[in-house]
Amino acid sequence: MFQSRKSLQKSKPKDMSRSGGVMRCFAVFMLAFFIVNIFLTSTLIDTHADEEAAESNSNLPPVETAATETTKSTGSHHCLNSDFKPEHSVGVWTMLSDNANYTKGAAKMGRGVRRHTKTPHDLIVMEIESKPLSQEQWDLLTPAGFKKCVVKSIPPPHPEKTRRDLLEKFGVLHVFAMSVYETILFIDADTFVQNSLDDLIHMDLQGKTIGVTKDIRDRKWVETFNSGVLLLHPSEEEFERLHTLLRSGLVFDYIMSDQGFLNEVYKDDWHEIGFVNNANLALYRFQRQYWDQFKLEDINIIHYTMKKPWTCRPNESTYGPQCKLWLDAE
């Protein structure tokens, strides 16, 4: 019935061994449970964090790539029409007002710019608010790629001394305020573009405010410039300065309207853009030796100052080669 002391001493190690094995199994089980719990908790946290990050990133604006078209993000303009929407950082401008015939020239000039110039650009026609263009005129301009910019008239300080056909030309000053563009190239509508304007658009003005070319008056070279092709980098401040000067009593060649004014303001502040970028027909007529130094096909912009291109006829004698170019162009 009772075990001897010797028997008890022999059975004790066996019972303790069995009890220790159970404890070790329990410890391994708890350790495994603890590790699994940590893993699951970590996974849930990471998953939640990823979901929050994904939700946060979905609210961020898309990242621009190199293929995104670059436009000037800040700036202003004087266009009164709400449908004027700049698309590029370069604007090629012209202005139309009293003479509807200039519309034909503008449309053909615009098609030439589009055809030959690779630099992304907007084509814009400046329209005077008080003298809106007709639907027939826009039926010619819109297919050529022109946008409309309606601006207020800027009257000349001395209308009685200004050439009648140039009374509205001070409206051109608005381009100086169109800082929504980084670069503006203004081209008169009585011109023809037959080559790329990329080099002109990207020309370094070497610290000068405007880029223009030397003029001819009374059959000879003069020290003033012709503003029929005008390159600039606009700013509202510069426009305000010009507007103030226009009303200040500044004396200039009133008869030539904006060109006379700009020559007085920028007489020491203009960069020569070169004959090929504003080939004045007056040079063909009165300085033929100079004109003939250049091949006709190398001229980028022909300026029909002496003979408006829409008056050209196939049998034109005085300006035959230039008229043929314009008549043959689409």
Residue pairs with C-beta under 8 A, 6 or more apart in sequence:
3 11
69 87
69 88
69 120
70 88
70 89
71 86
71 87
71 88
71 89
72 86
72 89
72 179
72 180
72 181
72 182
74 179
75 178
75 179
75 180
75 181
75 234
76 177
76 178
76 179
76 180
76 236
77 84
77 86
77 149
77 177
77 178
77 179
77 180
78 149
78 151
78 152
78 174
78 177
78 178
79 149
79 150
79 151
79 178
80 129
80 150
80 151
80 152
81 148
81 149
81 150
83 148
84 147
84 148
84 149
84 150
85 147
86 122
86 180
86 181
87 120
87 122
88 120
88 121
88 122
88 181
89 120
89 181
89 182
89 183
90 119
90 120
90 121
90 122
90 181
90 182
90 183
90 184
90 185
90 201
91 121
91 122
91 123
91 124
91 178
91 181
91 183
91 184
91 185
92 110
92 113
92 117
92 121
92 122
92 123
92 124
92 184
92 185
92 186
92 187
92 197
93 124
93 125
93 126
93 149
93 175
93 178
93 184
93 185
93 186
93 187
94 106
94 109
94 110
94 124
94 125
94 126
94 186
94 187
94 188
94 189
95 125
95 126
95 127
95 128
95 168
95 169
95 171
95 172
95 186
95 189
96 102
96 103
96 106
96 125
96 126
96 127
96 133
96 137
96 189
97 127
97 128
97 131
97 168
97 171
98 131
98 165
98 167
98 168
99 165
100 133
100 134
100 137
101 308
101 310
102 189
102 190
103 133
103 137
103 140
103 141
103 189
104 140
104 309
104 310
105 189
105 190
105 191
105 192
105 304
105 308
105 309
105 310
106 125
106 140
106 141
106 144
106 146
106 189
107 140
107 141
107 143
107 144
107 146
108 144
108 192
108 309
108 326
108 329
108 330
109 187
109 189
109 191
109 192
109 193
110 123
110 141
110 144
110 145
110 146
111 144
111 145
111 329
111 330
112 192
112 193
112 194
112 329
113 121
113 123
113 187
113 193
113 197
114 123
114 144
114 145
116 193
116 194
116 195
116 196
116 197
117 193
117 196
117 197
117 198
117 201
118 196
118 198
119 197
119 198
119 201
119 202
121 201
122 147
122 181
123 144
123 145
123 146
123 147
124 146
124 147
124 148
124 149
125 133
125 141
125 146
125 147
125 148
125 149
126 149
126 151
126 171
126 172
126 174
126 175
127 133
127 148
127 149
127 150
127 151
128 150
128 151
128 152
128 153
128 168
128 171
129 150
129 151
129 152
129 153
130 153
131 153
131 168
132 150
133 141
138 148
149 174
151 171
151 174
153 168
153 170
153 171
154 170
154 171
154 173
154 174
154 243
154 246
155 167
155 170
156 162
156 167
156 170
156 254
156 257
157 246
157 247
157 249
157 254
158 254
159 167
161 254
161 255
162 254
162 255
162 257
163 255
163 256
163 257
166 255
166 256
166 257
166 258
167 257
169 257
169 258
169 259
170 246
170 257
170 258
170 261
172 186
172 227
172 230
172 258
173 239
173 242
173 243
173 246
173 258
174 239
175 184
175 186
175 230
175 232
175 234
176 232
176 234
176 235
176 238
176 239
176 242
177 234
177 235
177 236
177 238
177 239
177 240
178 184
178 234
179 234
179 235
179 236
181 234
182 233
183 201
183 202
183 231
183 232
183 233
184 230
184 231
184 232
184 233
184 234
185 197
185 200
185 201
185 229
185 230
185 231
186 227
186 229
186 230
186 231
186 232
187 193
187 228
187 229
187 230
187 301
188 228
188 229
188 303
190 228
190 303
190 304
190 305
190 308
190 309
191 228
191 229
191 301
191 302
191 303
191 304
192 301
192 302
192 304
192 309
192 322
192 325
192 326
192 329
193 300
193 301
194 297
194 299
194 300
194 301
194 302
194 325
194 329
195 297
195 298
195 299
195 300
196 300
197 277
197 300
197 301
200 211
200 231
200 273
200 277
200 300
201 231
203 211
203 231
203 271
203 273
205 211
205 231
205 233
205 271
206 271
208 266
208 269
208 270
208 271
209 232
209 238
209 266
209 269
209 270
210 230
210 231
210 232
210 262
210 266
210 269
210 270
210 271
211 230
211 231
211 232
211 270
211 271
211 272
211 273
212 225
212 226
212 227
212 229
212 230
212 231
212 270
212 271
212 272
212 273
212 278
213 225
213 226
213 229
213 272
213 273
213 274
213 275
213 277
213 278
214 221
214 222
214 223
214 224
214 225
214 226
214 272
215 221
215 222
215 224
215 225
215 226
215 280
216 222
216 226
216 280
216 282
216 283
216 286
216 287
217 224
219 282
219 286
219 287
220 286
220 287
221 287
224 263
224 267
225 262
225 263
225 266
225 270
226 259
226 278
226 280
226 303
226 305
227 258
227 259
227 262
227 263
228 278
228 280
228 303
228 305
229 273
229 277
229 278
229 301
229 303
230 262
231 271
231 273
242 265
245 261
245 265
246 261
250 261
250 264
250 265
251 264
252 260
252 261
252 263
252 264
253 259
253 260
253 263
253 264
254 260
256 263
275 283
275 290
275 294
275 299
276 294
276 298
276 299
276 300
276 301
277 300
277 301
278 301
278 303
279 291
279 294
279 299
279 301
279 302
279 303
280 303
280 305
281 302
281 303
281 304
281 305
281 306
281 307
281 319
281 322
282 305
282 306
283 290
283 291
284 291
284 306
284 319
284 322
285 306
285 318
285 319
296 321
296 322
296 325
302 322
302 325
302 326
304 319
304 322
304 326
306 319
307 316
307 318
307 319
307 322
307 323
309 322
309 323
309 326
309 327
312 319
312 322
312 323
312 326
312 327
313 323
314 323
314 324
314 327
316 323
316 324
